[in-house]
Amino acid sequence: MLLHTSLLTTVLGRALRRHAWGMLAAVSFLNVMHWMRHSALDWGDARDSLSLLLIYLGLAMLLEYKRLRDAEDASAAAEDGR
C-alpha cells in the first residue's frame, strides 16, 4: 500500500510540475471565451472549469505514469545489456 501511495504522489507531483501552467491557461481561456460571449460567469462555469481541471489532471497523470514506466523499462534494458 505504501508503494502505491508513493507512486500516486510522485505521479501527481510530476504532473503538476510539468502541466500546471497549461492547466491554468486552459481554464483561463475557457472562462475568457465564455465571458466574451455571455458577459457573465455563473456557477455552471465554475463547475465546467473544475471538470476541465480534473480531466486535464487525469490525462497529465497518465502521461507522467507512462514516462515513468518507459524510463523504468529503459533502465532495466540497460542493466540487462551490461
C-alpha positions as CSV (number, residue, x, y, z in Angstrom):
1,M,0.0,0.0,0.0
2,L,2.8,2.4,0.8
3,L,4.4,1.8,-2.6
4,H,1.1,2.6,-4.3
5,T,0.6,5.8,-2.3
6,S,4.2,6.9,-3.0
7,L,3.7,6.2,-6.7
8,L,0.5,8.2,-6.8
9,T,2.1,11.2,-5.0
10,T,5.1,11.0,-7.3
11,V,3.0,11.0,-10.5
12,L,0.8,13.7,-9.1
13,G,3.7,15.9,-8.2
14,R,5.4,15.4,-11.6
15,A,2.2,16.1,-13.5
16,L,1.6,19.3,-11.6
17,R,5.2,20.4,-12.1
18,R,5.1,19.8,-15.9
19,H,1.5,20.8,-16.7
20,A,0.2,23.3,-14.1
21,W,0.7,26.3,-16.3
22,G,-1.1,24.5,-19.2
23,M,-4.0,23.7,-16.9
24,L,-4.4,27.2,-15.7
25,A,-4.1,28.5,-19.3
26,A,-6.8,26.1,-20.5
27,V,-9.2,27.1,-17.7
28,S,-8.5,30.8,-18.2
29,F,-9.0,30.5,-21.9
30,L,-12.4,28.7,-21.4
31,N,-13.6,31.4,-18.9
32,V,-12.4,34.3,-21.1
33,M,-14.2,32.9,-24.1
34,H,-17.4,32.4,-22.1
35,W,-17.1,35.9,-20.7
36,M,-16.7,37.4,-24.1
37,R,-19.8,35.6,-25.4
38,H,-22.2,36.0,-22.5
39,S,-20.6,38.9,-20.5
40,A,-21.1,36.9,-17.3
41,L,-19.8,33.9,-15.4
42,D,-22.0,31.7,-13.1
43,W,-21.8,28.6,-11.0
44,G,-22.1,26.4,-14.1
45,D,-18.9,27.9,-15.4
46,A,-17.2,27.1,-12.1
47,R,-18.4,23.5,-12.4
48,D,-17.2,23.4,-16.0
49,S,-13.8,24.8,-15.0
50,L,-13.4,22.2,-12.3
51,S,-14.4,19.4,-14.6
52,L,-11.8,20.7,-17.2
53,L,-9.1,20.8,-14.5
54,L,-9.8,17.3,-13.3
55,I,-9.8,15.9,-16.9
56,Y,-6.6,17.7,-17.7
57,L,-5.0,16.5,-14.4
58,G,-6.1,12.9,-15.1
59,L,-4.5,13.0,-18.6
60,A,-1.4,14.6,-17.3
61,M,-1.0,11.9,-14.6
62,L,-1.4,9.2,-17.3
63,L,1.3,10.8,-19.4
64,E,3.6,11.0,-16.4
65,Y,2.9,7.4,-15.4
66,K,3.8,6.4,-18.9
67,R,7.0,8.4,-18.8
68,L,8.0,6.8,-15.5
69,R,7.3,3.3,-16.9
70,D,9.3,4.0,-20.1
71,A,12.2,5.2,-18.0
72,E,12.0,2.2,-15.8
73,D,11.9,-0.2,-18.8
74,A,14.9,1.6,-20.4
75,S,16.8,1.3,-17.1
76,A,16.0,-2.4,-16.9
77,A,17.0,-2.9,-20.5
78,A,20.3,-1.1,-19.9
79,E,21.1,-3.3,-16.9
80,D,20.3,-6.5,-18.9
81,G,22.6,-5.3,-21.7
82,R,25.6,-5.0,-19.4
